[in-house]
Amino acid sequence: MLRRSVSCLMLAVLLIAPAALCQAEEVVNRVVAIVDDEVITSLDLERSIRRVKMDLARMEANQPGSGGMPPTQIRRLALERLIDDKIFAAEVKRANLLVTDEEIEQYINRVKRANKLTEDDFVASLSRQGMTLQEYRDNLRRDILKQRLITREVKKQVVITDTDVEKYYQEHKDQYQNLDEVKLRALFLKVDPKSSLAGENAVRQKAENLLSQIKNGADFGKLAQQSSQGPGAERGGRLGPVKASDLLPTMRQALGELKPGQTSEVLQIPQGFVIMQLIERSGDKGLPLESVKAQIRQKLEQQNTEKRFRTWMKELRAKNYVKIID
């Protein structure tokens, strides 16, 4: 029944124009993928490819030397985004989730205030990125709905008990030390406040790629010098000695779990993302459970949320009919 409905839908697309025009339409706007009863056309794909290229261009502008991506990889990434969008849209509809126009305007106004932009400045900024205000609103609505769906289906399913926290603390007690000062290397990647969720994820992926290089033996200092957008970049990311109390809680927690020479995972901070490598620490003294309970709970929630998200996405893909034609 599904294949029959899909075939009918494809036939309807091809019969929109007269026969003479239909041949040209097949070349210009042919179907490249099917997701359940929805089609993705070559024009949809071209628009998605342009958005991916703009995201990569912003990354290159903010992170000189980040390198390009082969056209085939860009195309595949753009197509995967479209497929995920179709799947998410169907799930959002089933969940009856909504975002009001007022919420959209409130978000846009926060972005303008944060960047001290007038309405004309904001529209001009979007235009330079090849986007209209309406396209920005549509993308923003989709991103907000996607986040709400993820919160409902993933984050709210993750429950960390006090027993889980205590067990982790006992198994990793040596990682929770009180720090006075630290010397470290840090590689910062900034996220443009106006970026969409896709733009933020592109920066996150860049950070993950850099971390993978470090884990495979690349020199942290050289990578930081090439790519870091934060303090100490010209010195290979080297900072310190720095008072631990002056660091963001997320950074302080991660450093407390490292031994000299070890590298943190990719950490999200208000300005974007950071990777750190501990050089030296002083003032080690065991911290009681009560003082680190919130940190451990947050860490476990993040780990379990990421694991649950990967499982959930596999389940969504499995229950939806997806066929890539080209």
C-alpha positions in Angstrom: 0.0 0.0 0.0 2.9 2.4 0.9 4.7 1.7 -2.4 1.5 2.3 -4.3 0.9 5.6 -2.6 4.5 6.6 -3.2 4.2 5.7 -6.9 1.0 7.7 -7.2 2.7 10.7 -5.6 5.7 10.5 -7.9 3.3 10.2 -10.9 1.4 13.3 -9.7 4.7 15.3 -9.5 5.5 14.3 -13.1 2.1 15.1 -14.5 1.9 18.7 -13.1 3.2 20.1 -16.5 2.3 19.2 -20.1 4.3 16.4 -21.6 6.7 18.7 -23.5 7.6 20.5 -20.3 7.6 17.3 -18.2 10.9 16.2 -19.8 12.6 19.4 -18.9 11.1 19.2 -15.4 12.6 15.7 -14.9 16.0 17.2 -15.6 15.6 20.3 -13.5 13.5 19.0 -10.6 13.6 15.2 -10.5 12.9 13.1 -7.4 16.1 12.2 -5.6 14.7 10.5 -2.4 11.5 9.4 -0.9 10.6 9.4 2.8 7.3 7.6 3.5 4.8 9.6 1.3 7.0 12.6 0.9 9.5 13.3 -1.9 12.7 15.2 -1.9 13.5 16.8 -5.3 16.7 17.9 -6.8 15.8 21.5 -6.2 15.3 20.8 -2.5 18.7 19.2 -2.6 20.3 22.1 -4.3 18.9 24.5 -1.7 20.2 22.2 1.1 23.6 22.0 -0.5 23.8 25.8 -0.6 22.9 26.0 3.1 25.6 23.4 3.9 28.1 25.4 1.8 27.2 28.6 3.7 27.6 26.8 7.0 31.1 25.6 5.9 32.0 29.1 4.6 31.1 30.6 8.0 33.2 28.0 9.7 36.1 28.7 7.3 35.8 32.5 8.0 35.7 31.9 11.7 38.3 29.1 11.7 40.9 29.8 8.9 42.5 26.6 7.7 39.6 24.4 8.7 39.7 22.9 5.3 37.1 22.1 2.7 34.8 19.2 2.2 34.6 17.1 -1.0 31.5 17.9 -3.1 30.2 14.3 -2.8 30.4 14.6 1.0 28.6 17.9 1.0 25.9 16.4 -1.2 25.5 13.4 1.1 25.3 15.6 4.2 22.8 17.9 2.6 20.6 14.9 1.6 20.8 13.4 5.1 19.7 16.7 6.6 16.6 16.7 4.3 15.8 13.1 5.1 16.1 13.8 8.9 13.9 17.0 8.5 11.2 14.9 6.8 11.3 12.3 9.6 11.3 15.0 12.3 8.5 16.9 10.7 6.3 13.7 10.7 7.1 13.1 14.3 6.4 16.7 15.3 3.0 16.4 13.6 2.2 13.2 15.4 3.2 14.7 18.7 1.0 17.8 17.9 3.8 20.2 18.8 3.5 23.9 18.0 5.5 27.1 18.0 3.6 30.3 18.0 4.5 33.3 15.8 5.0 35.3 19.1 7.7 32.9 20.2 9.5 33.2 16.9 9.4 37.0 17.2 10.7 36.9 20.8 13.6 34.8 19.8 14.5 37.0 16.8 14.3 40.1 19.1 16.7 38.5 21.6 19.1 37.8 18.7 18.9 41.4 17.6 19.4 42.8 21.1 22.3 40.5 21.8 24.1 41.7 18.6 22.8 45.3 18.8 21.1 45.1 15.4 18.3 47.1 14.0 15.6 45.4 11.9 17.3 46.6 8.7 20.7 45.5 10.0 19.3 42.0 10.8 17.6 41.6 7.4 20.8 42.8 5.7 22.8 40.3 7.7 20.5 37.5 6.5 20.7 38.7 3.0 24.5 38.4 3.0 24.0 34.8 4.0 21.7 34.2 1.1 18.6 34.0 3.3 15.3 35.9 3.5 13.7 36.8 6.8 10.8 34.4 6.0 13.3 31.6 5.4 15.0 32.4 8.7 11.7 32.2 10.5 10.9 28.9 8.8 14.3 27.4 9.7 14.0 28.7 13.3 10.5 27.2 13.7 11.8 23.9 12.5 14.8 24.0 14.8 12.7 24.9 17.8 10.2 22.1 17.1 13.0 19.7 16.6 14.5 20.6 20.0 11.2 20.2 21.7 10.7 16.8 20.1 14.1 15.7 21.3 13.4 17.0 24.8 10.2 15.1 24.9 11.4 11.9 23.4 15.0 11.8 24.6 15.9 14.1 27.5 12.8 13.4 29.5 13.4 9.7 29.2 16.8 10.1 30.9 16.6 9.7 34.7 19.7 9.8 36.9 19.2 8.6 40.5 21.2 9.5 43.6 22.4 5.8 43.5 23.8 6.3 40.0 25.6 9.5 41.1 27.1 7.9 44.2 28.2 4.8 42.3 30.0 7.0 39.7 31.6 9.0 42.5 33.0 6.0 44.2 34.4 4.6 41.0 36.0 7.9 40.0 36.8 9.5 43.3 40.3 10.3 42.3 39.0 12.5 39.5 37.2 14.8 41.9 39.9 17.0 43.4 39.9 20.6 44.6 42.1 22.7 42.3 43.9 25.9 43.2 45.7 26.6 39.9 46.1 24.9 36.6 48.2 25.2 33.5 46.5 24.0 30.3 46.1 24.2 26.6 42.7 25.1 25.3 41.2 25.1 21.8 38.1 27.3 21.5 35.6 27.2 18.6 33.0 30.0 18.6 29.4 29.7 17.5 27.8 32.7 15.9 24.8 33.7 18.1 22.7 34.0 14.9 23.5 30.5 13.8 20.7 27.9 13.4 20.9 24.5 15.1 22.5 23.1 11.9 25.2 25.8 12.1 25.9 25.0 15.8 26.1 21.3 14.9 28.5 22.1 12.2 30.9 23.8 14.7 30.4 20.9 17.1 31.3 18.4 14.3 34.5 20.5 13.6 35.4 20.2 17.3 34.8 16.5 17.3 37.0 16.1 14.2 39.8 18.1 15.9 39.5 16.0 19.0 39.7 12.8 16.9 42.9 14.1 15.3 44.4 14.8 18.8 43.4 11.3 20.0 45.1 9.9 17.0 48.4 11.6 17.8 48.1 15.1 16.3 49.9 17.9 18.2 47.4 19.8 20.3 49.5 22.9 20.3 49.7 23.0 16.5 46.0 22.4 16.0 45.2 25.1 18.6 47.5 27.6 16.8 45.7 26.9 13.5 42.1 26.7 14.6 41.5 28.1 18.1 39.5 31.3 18.3 40.1 31.9 22.0 42.9 33.3 24.3 46.4 31.8 23.9 45.8 30.6 20.3 49.1 32.2 19.1 50.9 30.2 21.9 49.3 26.9 20.8 46.4 27.4 23.2 48.7 27.5 26.3 47.1 29.2 29.3 48.1 29.6 32.9 48.7 29.4 35.6 45.0 30.1 36.0 43.0 30.1 39.2 40.5 27.3 39.0 37.9 29.5 40.5 38.1 31.8 37.5 37.2 29.1 35.0 33.7 28.2 33.9 32.2 25.4 36.0 32.1 23.1 33.0 35.8 23.6 32.3 36.7 23.4 36.0 34.9 20.1 36.4 36.5 18.6 33.3 40.0 19.6 34.4 39.3 18.1 37.8 38.8 14.8 36.1 42.0 14.9 34.1 45.6 13.9 34.9 48.5 15.9 33.4 48.8 15.2 29.7 45.2 14.0 29.3 42.7 15.8 27.0 39.1 16.5 27.7 36.1 15.7 25.5 34.4 18.4 23.5 32.7 20.7 26.0 29.9 23.1 25.2 30.3 26.6 26.8 28.2 29.7 26.3 30.4 31.0 23.5 30.7 27.7 21.6 32.9 24.7 22.3 36.3 24.0 23.9 38.8 21.1 24.1 41.4 21.3 26.9 44.6 19.5 27.7 45.8 19.6 31.3 49.5 20.5 31.6 49.9 20.9 35.4 47.7 21.3 38.4 48.2 22.2 42.1 46.2 22.1 45.3 44.8 18.6 44.9 42.5 17.6 47.7 39.6 15.1 47.6 36.2 16.7 47.3 33.2 15.3 49.2 30.3 13.8 47.3 27.9 16.6 48.2 30.1 19.3 46.6 30.3 17.5 43.2 26.9 15.7 43.1 25.4 18.3 40.7 28.4 18.1 38.4 28.3 14.3 38.3 24.5 14.3 37.7 25.0 16.7 34.8 27.8 14.6 33.3 25.7 11.4 33.5 22.6 13.1 32.1 24.7 14.3 29.1 26.2 10.9 28.5 22.9 9.1 28.7 21.1 11.6 26.6 23.6 11.3 23.8 23.3 7.5 24.0 19.5 7.6 24.0 19.5 10.1 21.1 21.6 7.8 18.9 19.2 4.8 19.7 16.1 6.9 19.1 17.4 8.1 15.7 18.1 4.5 14.7 14.5 3.6 15.7 13.1 6.5 13.7 15.0 5.6 10.6 14.0 2.0 11.0 10.2 2.7 11.2 10.2 5.2 8.2 10.4 4.2 4.6 13.5 5.9 3.1 14.6 5.3 -0.4 17.5 7.3 -2.0 17.0 7.3 -5.8 20.2 9.2 -6.7 
